[in-house]
Amino acid sequence: MEFSRADDAHLRATVATIRRGPEIGTAFFAAPGVLITCEHVVRGATKDEIAVFWGGEALSVQRILTPPNGSSLDLAMIEVTQRQHPIVTIGPATTLISPVFSYGFQLTERGYYGYPSYGVLAGITREGNESGGRDLFHIVDALIAPGLSGAPLFSVTEKRVIGVVKKSRPERGGYAIPIEQIAELDPGFLSRSFPRPEDQQSPMTSYFRRVAAEHEFVSLLDLDRALRLDEIFVSLTLTRSGISGQRLSVTTGGSVSVLTRTGGSLRMVRRDRGSPQRFAVDESVSLFDVIVHSKAVIIGEPGCGKTTLLRHIVSRICKGELLRDRVPVFVKLSDIKIEVGCIENWLRIAQPQASSVLLEALGSGSCVLLLDGFDEAAREHHGTLVREVERLAASGNQILVTCRSVSLPRGLFSSDFRVFECIGFNVSQQRRFLRQWFSESPERASRLERQINSHAGVIGFARNPLLLSLMAVVAENEQDFRLPVNRTALYGKAIRALLERRATSSRSGVPTRRKLAILKGVASKHFASGHETFTEDALLEQIEEGLGRQRDADPDKVLHDLVEIDGVLTVHSPQRYRFLHLTFQEFLTAQDLVASKTYLGTLAAVIEEPRWEEVIRLTCGLLSAHDATVLIRGIWNPEMEASAVGRLLLAARAASDCSSLDFEHATSISVNLVVAMSGNARPNQSSEAEEALASLCRTYTGLLERVVEPLTRKNVDSTLRIRLDSFIRIMGMTADAYSAAMLRSFLQQLAQTKEPKEESDLALAGRVIEAIGQATLTELNDQLVEALSSASNYIRCAATRALTQLQINQERQPLLAILQSGTQDQKVLALTLLFSFQDQVLTTRLFEQIFRGSCRALHKAFAFHFNRAEIELDPTVVAAVWSESSDRLAICHIFSMHRCFLSPLLFSKLKLAAFTPDSDPMIRVAAIITLLKIESESIPSLVESVMAGETEADTFRAVLAAAPSARADILARSIMDILTESQRRKHLSAILRFVVANRVTALRPWVESVAAEALSSTEMRQCLLALASLGSSAYIDRARELIGDMADAAIPDRIIAYRGLGLMAHPTAREILLDRLEIEVDQAIVTEIILALGQQGDALSASELINLLDPGNWPANWPPPELPRRQGDQRPSDRRRLSIIFALEQGMNPNAVQPLAKVAAEADEDNQIREAALIASRNIEWGSGAIGAGE
């Protein structure tokens, strides 16, 4: 059984505080106007000598009912005049082993804090002697502190209150009085049936239950079925600021470097139609990595699962599995009027019954706002919306926003927003999705899955939940469904299936053929004008025009069909519509161009525009062989200049969507792609050419063999010779019969020779193995498993990556054997593969085996994979292994598996470890870090406990360093409320680092007061950065003083000053930075100034940086631009030009696109600089929000 947030909220709403002088206790409502508590809480008191508080209200006590003198019963009943309140369900326990929960109050020197306590009911013990003693429940692994006496003991298993908390015990835990003993006070109390109408539930309880029901299921494409959210979940990929998949980075030395492309297993994934093809992605992250941040933006292409992710988070919060201390507020931003106070106004309208408690929670910073569809708000309202979000965040509320990648407004959100990217389904999620969809026909799900895995052109396509559902729609409507050979056929089938699946429910009576004609006209007209959304009036006008002579049809009914019945169009905002997915609009636009025979003239004018690439490719897929050849020859032909590489790549991609292109022209394109692969036209060209050639060869059987064979001859021109490693990568991506035979041959040759030792040979063997995985040559599975035992770690890792891509049910036994007797590295790789089975029983078994062992590498690897998997462990097994372990590092690795500790059993044990001052310091710090990630209610008590311990210095520093940003505000308040000034000064450096990392405005007055005192140079630098991060105007004057000292010894102080000015993003800061560019000489300082200008994000700073891209405009004190610039040569000035490029990308000013592209095209410039310029220009072009605006 689960302890849900509705249970939590309801129990808390029944709890009251009893104060009697300096003493405090707890009581709870068990009947209208009746509170139950412990007798010792009110012992000897009259009704006028106690004060009862509930929900901030002082209640009027009518009488106190206590046991007769001489009785050992420690229960009492308090009757009050208040009758409008929630009550708990009570009853005797039927099981003596169960997770339990309680909520009560504790007394501290600084006030009263309500706090939860989780534990385990571990049977019954006897208090007193046999004749006069009483049975008590024995509670273990719980924090029972003074003030909790009289609190309700809730059984998670039985979903009712089974006892009353009595006292703590020295070994941590406590005792509770079984609820049936209340019969000694009121014999009929347990048997009476108290009315529990819905209005007796607290507003917050009702809200949680209502929200949980709303988000329990998700429906895609308006189908007559719903899928449980806990069955469908999306994976995430962490990004920085760019959206191309590559990014720039500042090294520890202050210079700028490019994070280059890594493995290509996710190359098929696209962000949005028409945006740059991604070359690489960052490592997948867990949901915990997202929700530990107080501010986060989740980007992704339409249909990738952003909304589903937010709803999944809401559902888990309501279950008590995430963010126990937060109230979820899910808002569809297209549904609200953007204005000052818009979220509060929406709550009053959308949640009238709970609006008062929700507004109170919002004001106190207790909410997590899940704001869906930032891109759906009108651009002119973006500034207002961001200001509202920042205002609510400043109160301590947590913020999660979703937005389309191409519409993310760079520069509007503050820099403390973390950006994540939603990339849709992974392989196991695809499988689970299809099995849920075809729950009544598992064989159809398996058949579609096999077709997807064997169809290289749609593997990436199937990662998108919306587009995967299109495949399912088509497969469901065709008895003998087979995936089409190209995308255009799939799109056509999908749209027709949507239009026909509910034809009998149509109000308009308009046939499918006429609806398609109308949709083509709507799509083409608005795409050509650059619009993805259109007004209702414009849409109705086009529908009426499309109906032509069918005068009996009502345009309003046709619009209703297209939106409500067919689901091809969707409401974007009031009175505005758009296609359900941009792909629909692009495909229908292509269909309209082909039908009207205007495609040649229209597309000739837009070949160089990236947003038209999908339309061009889809048009080629719709044309006959002759017409497609004419169009593709117009895009590129051999007579064009060698510099027309972009058109060549587009021609190759377009040809890959058209299986009927003239084979000779396809060969010509392929040969020229080989030239591009070995040429130096621009950065990334080789990898793009490889991917384009592979895509082309997948479409045209025999093309790869025809192109490659002549290029491998000894007498071929060296400029045309294809590199073997490129050849191998292309074979992996092509996955046709020829490439499969070649890869098998390569693997056989490797098996027959001694294991390679030269680095180049090892690299080649690794590429062959990875290509086998990419080509999904499942018949070579056994050979790859054998490669896991190679003496070369490089080959072992390559085999692991390959095996994870072979989407089959691998044999587990060989992997388990390696885990038992292999080397350490082999064991880690085998564990990686075993996690891919997504088997809970197997994973729990592996957990026991690994954490009862002593291999630290396996401990670390298990925790790493568990945090990224979607598997749960049995809490009782985790608790047992933890209790038996004496290995400190092993226990710390267990603590790092944060998701485990959402279980009440493990959560209570975790709190014990965090609150025990005399426990091992390493274990305690690890427990505290995990506790901080799970909840914030314990933070005040936790800080107090830490500061009272003997190792408080190390522990407190660790707490501040590891604190999630979502807990920063409450931790800051605890620092001010609990620590003395001498303690704050003792930990000054740690607190200042915490302020800079989290920009905690609550500590600004204190930081300003500290900055006015005499500090060491190190402390003063930290203090200045803290002031700058908080936007304190006091920093400007201090920065002027520091940069005025031009001595060499003052360089560290000047660097800090400029770094702080970058954090300020203030007009005065910008003026100082621009002025100092002409004065400073030291390269490290100049680099800091450039990067700080990029952080300003204004047009003036961008203009100056664009000007500095040209070395001819550099200040006279900079290194002269006349130095020889040989390709690959790194000059002192390179750092500055790289810094300028990085700074321009930070500012995201559209005016920088062309100057950066010009740098990328400089043939004599260093490749690293050209690569950085190209990435920056793409990121700015596609991230500035200029694409896809509405009318």
Secondary structure, DSSP 8 states (H G I E B T S, - for coil): ----HHHHHHHHHTEEEEEETTEEEEEEEEETTEEEE-HHHHTT--TTS-EEEETTEEE-EEEEE---TT-----EEEEES---S----B---S-SEEEEEEEEEEEETTEEEEEEEEEEEEEEEEES-TTT-EEEEEEES----TT-TT-EEEETTTTEEEEEEEEE-TTSEEEEEEGGGGGGT-TTTTTS-----GGGS-HHHHHHHHHHHHTSEE-STT-S--EEGGG---EEEE--S-SSS-EEEE-TTS-EEEE-----TTTT--SSTTS--------EE-HHHHHTSSEEEEEE-TTSSHHHHHHHHHHHHHTTSS-TT-EEEEEEGGGS--STTHHHHHHHHH-TTTHHHHHHHHHTT-EEEEEE-GGGS-GGGHHHHHHHHHHHHHTT-EEEEEEEGGG--TTTS-TT-EEEEEEE--HHHHHHHHHHHTTT-HHHHHHHHHHHHT-GGGTTGGGSHHHHHHHHHHHHH-TT----SSHHHHHHHHHHHHHHTTGGG-SS---HHHHHHHHHHHHHHHHHTT-SEEEHHHHHHHHHHHHTT-TTS-HHHHHHIIIIIS-SEEEEETTEEEESSHHHHHHHHHHHHHHHT-HHHHHHTTTT-GGGHHHHHHHHHHS-HHHHHHHHHHH--TTS-TT-HHHHHHHHHHHHT-TTS-HHHHHHHHHHHHHHHHS-SSTTHHHHHHHHHHHHHHHSTTHHHHHHHHHTSTTS-TTT---HHHHHHHHHHH--HHHHHHHHHHHHHHHHS----SHHHHHHHHHHHHHHHHTT-GGGHHHHHHHTT-S-HHHHHHHHHHHHHS-S---SHHHHHHHHHS-HHHHHHHHHHHHTT--HHHHHHHHHHHHTS--HHHHHHHHHHHHHS-----HHHHHHHHHH---HHHHHHHHT-GGGGGSHHHHHHHHHHHH-TTS-HHHHHHHHHHHHHH-STTHHHHHHHHHTSTTHHHHHHHHHHH--GGGHHHHHHHHHHHS-HHHHHHTHHHHHHHHHHHT-GGGHHHHHHHHTS---HHHHHHHHHHHHHTT-THHHHHHHHHHT--SGGGHHHHHHHHHHHHHH--HHHHHHHHHHTTT---HHHHHHHHHHHHHH-SHHHHHHHHHHTSGGGS-TTS--TTS---TT---TTHHHHHHHHHHHHHHT-GGGHHHHHHHHT-TTS-HHHHHHHHHHHHHHHHHSS-SS---
